[in-house]
Amino acid sequence: MVWPGVCSKGITPLVIFDEGTVDHACYIEKVLPVALKYGNKVFGNDWIFQQDGAKPHQHHLTQQWCLNNFPSFIDKDRCPPNSPDLNPLDDSIWDELANAISWNKVKSKTTLIQQLKSSINKVRESVVFESCASWTNRLYRVYQNNGNYLR
């Protein structure tokens, strides 16, 4: 499994999980420091961290870590229950990443990881920016739809 974070200014370094499920402890240890470092580097101390409704994200220790470390973040109680519509990391970014991979070079788990790490830098900035820019429109549409899924 891989985790990238996105914002209007780009994509974080990938976090690669070698095996197993990602629980709150793994998420706190491996993902959140990467997000914090990237956010601080790109925005200083003026930014908001948002995560989706995955169980490791909603865990009380994760919420506490975010509260203690990020300049600001959208906690689980402020995130609409149908938040997949509000995830800036939409299918266009995943498609762009998949198309950037040289699949003929993927022969093992090691070469897949190498391709993922090199291909993440090939995702066009315009795709990331457009995905993030459309977030505002999706936020408004979710609000207009009383927090329900968009059609």
C-alpha positions in Angstrom: 0.0 0.0 0.0 1.1 3.6 -0.7 0.2 6.9 0.7 0.7 10.2 -1.0 -0.6 13.5 0.2 -1.7 16.3 -2.2 -2.2 20.0 -2.0 -2.5 22.8 -4.5 1.3 23.1 -4.5 2.2 19.4 -5.3 2.4 15.9 -3.9 4.2 14.7 -0.8 6.8 12.0 -0.9 5.2 8.6 -1.1 5.0 6.5 2.1 5.3 2.9 1.3 3.9 0.3 3.6 5.7 -3.0 3.1 3.1 -5.3 4.6 0.0 -5.6 6.7 -2.8 -3.3 7.4 -2.3 0.3 8.3 -3.6 0.9 11.8 -3.5 4.2 13.7 -0.1 3.5 15.2 1.5 2.9 11.8 -0.3 5.9 10.3 0.9 8.2 13.2 4.5 6.9 12.9 4.9 6.8 9.1 2.4 9.1 7.5 1.7 12.1 9.7 5.4 13.2 10.1 5.7 13.2 6.3 2.6 15.3 5.9 3.7 17.7 8.6 7.2 18.1 7.2 5.9 18.7 3.7 3.1 21.1 4.8 5.5 23.1 6.9 8.1 23.3 4.1 5.6 24.4 1.5 3.2 26.6 3.6 5.1 27.5 6.7 2.7 27.5 9.7 -0.4 28.6 7.7 -2.1 25.5 6.4 -4.9 23.0 7.3 -4.5 19.2 7.3 -7.4 17.2 6.0 -7.8 13.5 6.0 -10.6 11.2 4.9 -12.7 9.0 7.1 -10.5 5.9 7.2 -10.5 4.2 10.6 -6.8 5.0 11.3 -7.5 8.7 10.7 -10.5 8.8 13.1 -8.7 7.0 15.9 -8.6 9.2 19.1 -4.7 9.0 19.2 -4.5 10.1 15.6 -6.9 13.0 16.2 -4.8 14.0 19.3 -1.5 13.8 17.3 -3.0 16.1 14.6 -4.3 18.5 17.2 -0.9 18.7 18.9 1.2 18.9 15.7 -0.5 20.5 12.7 -1.1 24.3 12.6 -4.7 23.4 12.0 -6.7 20.4 10.9 -10.2 19.3 10.1 -11.1 16.8 12.9 -13.4 13.8 12.4 -16.3 15.7 13.9 -16.1 18.5 11.3 -15.7 16.2 8.3 -18.9 15.2 6.5 -19.7 11.5 6.7 -19.7 11.2 2.9 -16.3 12.8 2.6 -15.0 10.8 -0.4 -16.4 13.6 -2.5 -14.1 16.0 -0.6 -10.8 14.1 -1.1 -8.4 16.2 -3.3 -6.6 12.9 -4.1 -9.1 12.0 -6.8 -9.0 9.5 -9.6 -7.3 11.8 -12.0 -4.2 11.9 -9.8 -4.1 8.1 -9.4 -4.6 7.7 -13.2 -1.8 10.1 -13.9 0.5 8.1 -11.5 -0.5 4.8 -13.1 0.2 6.1 -16.6 3.6 7.4 -15.5 4.8 4.0 -14.3 7.0 2.0 -16.8 5.0 -1.2 -16.2 7.4 -3.2 -18.4 10.1 -2.6 -15.8 8.0 -3.9 -12.9 9.2 -7.5 -12.3 9.1 -7.6 -8.5 7.9 -5.8 -5.4 11.2 -4.0 -5.3 10.9 -2.7 -8.9 7.3 -1.7 -8.4 8.4 0.4 -5.4 11.2 1.9 -7.5 8.7 2.8 -10.2 6.2 4.3 -7.8 8.8 6.5 -6.2 10.2 7.7 -9.6 6.7 8.1 -11.2 5.2 10.2 -8.4 7.4 13.0 -9.6 6.0 12.7 -13.1 2.5 13.6 -12.1 1.8 16.9 -13.8 1.4 19.9 -11.6 -1.6 21.0 -13.6 -3.4 17.7 -12.8 -2.8 18.1 -9.1 -3.8 21.8 -9.1 -7.0 21.1 -11.1 -7.9 18.3 -8.7 -7.4 20.6 -5.7 -9.2 23.5 -7.4 -12.2 21.4 -8.0 -12.4 20.6 -4.3 -14.0 24.0 -3.5 -16.7 23.2 -6.0 -17.3 19.8 -4.6 -17.4 21.2 -1.1 -20.1 23.6 -2.1 -22.1 20.8 -3.9 -21.9 18.5 -0.8 -23.1 21.4 1.3 -26.0 22.0 -1.1 -26.8 18.3 -0.9 -27.0 18.3 2.9 -23.8 16.3 3.3 -24.9 13.5 1.0 -23.0 11.8 -1.8 -22.8 13.7 -5.0 -24.2 12.1 -8.2 
